[in-house]
């Protein structure tokens, strides 16, 4: 390792977190110093409407190992993570949230597990999550649905908190899809993944920006980006309805020709039409999600746009991945 290359880079997306950042950096420095003095902290500020960037600037001036990236607009958490990773130079890269629910003191456990177990990636398992009941249940539901559609087994106690080798991050940055989810992408890469139980804390300050609408949108985008199974289910359901309709038609034709009973029922006809219309619209919606994803990809727009950087005094950050 070159003397100027950090051993560990810590990347954290920043949004509505002005009240957390000073404590976060203080605890990160205290937690990383016993491992190595050669580290960097990269705060990827996602155009937060509060004064988070002002705090990032102040921290970067006070601590030379603390660096900041400011995105031009709010692109989203996983885009901010990607921007931070594109600028990380460490042999090992930690990704964590900035609200101190992921505790900096657990980084040593992640690093030790990765080295001793010869893992390429180690995720922290939040054994006792300090989240609201709604958030815990929505997480369980999301991963249950995701596992069904993608036919993989992803642990709902796992989130972004992890440590990865440089080679893993390099491969992650090659994935330029616009529907992004950091832990799902890392799992897909197929490197040796380990897990270790970590303590999970309550949010240090502020409140989460993830409401139910955002969680549902992230769920839909993640499933569509990782699986074609919804399309196959749509086809199967359509064939099932066609088969049922054919059997019902045979039944009523039999009654009419063999028993002389006329087919009546305006209400059943209208209900059937509404039902089939709803099914067709739902299926078109599923198809539209995939077409929209293709449309976003073929436009080939940058994943994010960086407005400002601070803290890179000795080297130029790589702009090649910042697109």
N, C-alpha and C positions, 0 to 999 in steps of 0.2 A: 504494500500500500504506500502510495506517495505521501510525503510528509504533509502536503497541503490538502490531501483528500480526507474528508471526515470518515471515521469508522461508522458512525451512526447518524443518519438523517431522520428527523422527526417532521412529518408533514401533517398539518391539521387544517381543515377548512374552517373559515371564520365567517359567521353570520349572526348578527344580533348578539354579540358576545363581548362587548366592551367591558362589562363587569367581571369577566372571567380571565382576561388575557394576562394581566399582571401576575395573578396567582398561578396561572398555568405555567408561565415562563419561569417563575421563581422555583416552582416544584420540579419542572423539567430539568433545570440546571442542577438542582440538588440531587435528583435521581440519576442523572447521566454522568456527573463528575466521578463517582466511584467506579464506573465502568470504563470511561475514557474521557480525557479532557478534549479530545478531538471529535466534536460533534457539531451539528447545526440544527437549528429549529426553523422550519419554514412555515410561516403563517400565510395561508392563501385566503385573502379576504374577498368574499363573493359579493362585492358592491352592497355591503350592509347599510341600511338606512340610518343606523346609529353612528356613533363616533368611533367605531372599531378601528378604522384605518389610522386615525390620529393616535390611538393607543399603540398600534403596530409600529408606527414611525418612532414613537418615543422609546419603545422597547428595543428597536433595532439600533438606535443611537446609543443606548445605555449598555447593550450587550452585543459585542461583535459577532457572536455565533447565532444571533437571532436575525432572521431575514424575513422580508415581507413581499408578497405579490398582491397587487390589487387588480381585480378583473374589471373590465369596462362596464359591465352590467351584471345583473344577477343571472348567472347561467345555471346554477344548481350545485348542490353539495358534491356530487360525484365528478362534475366538471372541474370544480375547484381542487378536488383531490388530484385529478389528472394534471392540472397545471402545476401543483406543488411537486408532484412526482417527476415531472419533466425537468424541474430545476434541482432535484435532489442529487447529490453526488456521493452519498455514503455507500460503503460496502454493504451495510444493512440499512433498511429503510422501515421506519415505524410509521404507521398510519393510525391516527386516533382523532376522536372528536375533541373540540376545544372547551366543552362545558364542564370538564373535570368529572364527568361520570366515568370515563376511562381515566384511571388514576396513573399518573406518571411513575409512581413507585413500583408499578407492576411491569415496567419495561424490562427491568433486570431479569424478571422471571421469564419473560418471552425470549430474551436474548440467550439466557442460560439453557432453556429448553431447546432452542434451535441449534445451539452449538453441541450440546450433549447428545441430542437425538439425531443429529445430522439431518435436520429438516431444512427444506428450502423456504418454507413459510410456516409460521406458527400463529394461530389465531387464539385470542383470549376468549374463554367461555365465561359468560356472565351467569354464574350459578344462581346468585340471588339478585335479580334485577331490581333496581330501585326506580322503577317506572310506574306510571299509573296503570290501573287494571286494564283500561281501554287500550293503551299502547302495547301491553304484554299480549293481550288477546289478539289484537290486529296483527302483531308479529307472528304469532302462532298460526293464525288463519292464512296469512300470506305465504308462509313457508310450506304449509300443508298443501295449498293450491299449487304453489310453484313446484314442489316435489312431484305432484301428480302429473302436471303438464310436461315437465322436463324429464321425468323418470330418473331423477337423481335424489340423493338424500342429503339435504342441507339442514344443518342444526340451527334452530331458531334462537339459541342462546348466543350465537356468533354474529358479530356485526363488523365494523371497520377495524376495530382495534387488533393490530397484527404487526408482525415484523417479517420482512422478506429480504432475501438476498438480492443483490444488484441485478443478477441475471433474470430473476422473476419480474422485477419492475421494468426491465428493458423489454421483455416480451409483452407485458401489459400495455406499454406505451405504443406498441405496434398495432394494437387493436383500436381502430379509429371509429367504431360505431358510435352513433349519436345517442342511442339508448344505452346509458351507462349505469353500471352498478359494480362498484369496486370488488366486494367480496365474491360476487357471482363470477366475475371475470377471472379472478385469481384462481378460484376453484376449477374453472373450465380449462385453465392452462395445463393442468395435470402434473404439476411439480409435487414433490413430497411434502405433504401438509401435516402438521402436528397441531395439537390443541393442549391448552393448559387452563386450569381454572383461575380466574382473576376476580378480585374484589370489584364490585360495582357500586358507585356512590350516587347520591342524589345530585341533581344539577346544582352547580355552585351559585349561579345567578341567572336571572332572566327565565324565559320559558321557551320550549321547543317551537320551531317554526313549522314542524310537520303536523298538519291537521289531517282529518280523515280524507279530505279531497286529494291532498298531495300523496297520501299513502296509497289510495286507490289508483291514482295515476301512475305512481312508481310501480305498483304491482302489475298493472296492465302492460306497461312498457317493458318490464323485465321479462314477463312471460312471452310476449310477442317477439322480443329480441333473442330469446333462447330456445323457442320451441315452435314447431309447426302443428302441434297436436290440436290446437283449437280449430284449425281448418279441417283436419280429419274428423273431429267430432261434429263439426257443422255438416259435413257430407253424410256422416253416419246418421245423424238425427233427421236430415232431410229424407234419406232413403227409408228410415223407419216410418216417418209420417206418410210417405208415399205408399208403403206397404199396408199400413193401417187403413188409409183411404181406399185402397184397392179392395181390401177385405170387406170393408163396410159397404162399398158399392155392390160387391157380389151378394152380400146379405140382403140388401134392399131389392136388388133385381130378382133374387130368388123369391122374396115375399110377393113381389108384384106378379111374376109370371106363374108361380106355382100355387099361390094362395089367394091371388087376386086382391091383395091389400095395397092400395095406392100409397105412394111416398108423400108425406105431408110434413110440415114443420118449418115455418118461416124463421122462427127463433133459432133452431139448430143450425140452419143454413148461415144466418148472419154471424152467430158465434163462431162457427167453423171458419168463415172468411176472416173475421178479426183475428182469430188464433193463428191462422196460416200467414196473415199479413204481418203479425208481430214476429213470427218465427223468421220470415224472409227478411224483415228489417234488421233483426238481430244478427242473422247470418251475413247480411251486407255490411253491418257494422264491424264484424270480425274481419271480413275481407278488407274493409276500409282501413283498419288499423295496420294491416300488413302493407297495403298500398302506400299509406302515409309514411311508414317506416322506409320503404324503398325510395319514396320521393325525397325524404330528408337526406338519405345517403347519397343519391345521385347528384344533389345540389353541390356536394363536396365543400360545404362551408367549414370554416375552422370550428373546432370544438369549443374554443373560448378565445377571447381577446384580452390581452393584458394592457392595462392602462398605465401602470406604474410599478416600479420595483424599488426596493430599498434593502441595503445590507450587503450587496455583492461588491466588495471592495477589492478582492485579490484575484477574482476570476470573472469571466463573463458567463452568465448562465446560458445553457443551450436553448436557443430559440427554435431549433429544428422540430422539437416536439410541441411547441406552443402554437399549434394550429389544429 
